[in-house]
């Protein structure tokens, strides 16, 4: 065996371990996502918005006082980025 083969063998071993650890961590993280949910968020309306005990939508969501949820804020930011990109073309 020459040095090149030994180095390749070691790199393959290290990469195999790193990739398998990453896959295991990703699967573990994905399986725990359902357990992080709050009890009050179990009830949602037809638009996917969390509702209170009486069926009305909850107020607030992101602390800005405009009633937008985190998901809506993310979607708005993404739409703004897309619009900005389209304006540059």
Buried (B, 14 or more C-beta within 10 A) or exposed (E): EEEEEEEEEEEEEEEEEEEEEEEEEEEEEEEEEEEEEEEEEEEEEEEEBBBEEEEEBBEEBEEEEEEBBEEBBEEEEEEEEEEEEEEEE
